[in-house]
């Protein structure tokens, strides 16, 4: 009997069984909860638009270690011209007009037609044509009945784009200048800006843009922001003073109606360090452009599948 007791004492004499936690209990405390977030389930009175809504979890999750995007279906059909950047100032002689392009999805040819239509239906004196060079994709605006000089006021007009003058980088887009092939400046009839330096155009009633049209300049990326009970789940660090985000979707405008991602092709994991999130009860979902403005996704629905690892 004494030998048996001695053997027992010898096996546990280090006292580790007292100091170490029961590993089986720790494993049982680790939970993987899969949450399917569908914008159709939102409160339509509080969140009428599917680009920004709140999802309330069925039950509160505690000590959240990580949030992973494992699957999603999001709209990829984005309007070329959105109401955040569809206006600019146009001057003809002494007349100042605000030209507003209609919100919608355009090809380059269609956008040339839309610009021509708006110039000719804004109470101006000249009659205008807008054509695109098929080789360079640069547009030329011509006053076919030229009586007054004209200009595009992308710098002096209102609205206008915003630049960081220290880095000369865009901090906000408020006009369709880049889509049409212009920059952050004023552009005057009688000038050809496509040669690197402005040179006189072939006629005083002609204005040639600077660069090729670029319809997808600000629409090839969609930024997913997730906020959990007031805390931003930002896992992608961005430059230029831009707001960080959870995930960036790369989109080819007009290629498909929706895009689908899964963890096989792309992984996006937010890890809460150095400490877990104490409690998670709801998630605020928003789809934004690179300047942190809500994107017009045409009221189409968004579905995200998140795997949340937490302790209970």
Secondary structure, DSSP 8 states (H G I E B T S, - for coil): -HHHHHHHHHHTTT-HHHHS--HHHHHHHEEEEEEEEEGGGS-TTT--STTEEEEEEEEEEEEEEEEEEEEEEEE----SB-TTS-EEEEEETTEEEEEE--SB---HHHHHHHHHHHHTTSS-SS-EEEEE-TTT--EEEEETT--S-EEEETTTSSS--EEETTTTEEEE--SSHHHHT--SSEEETTEE-TTSS-EE-SSTTEEE-SS---TTTTTSEEEEEEEETTEE---B--STT---BSEEEE--TTT-SEEEEETTT--EEEE--SS-EEEEEEEEEEEE-TTS-B---TT---EEEEEEEEE-
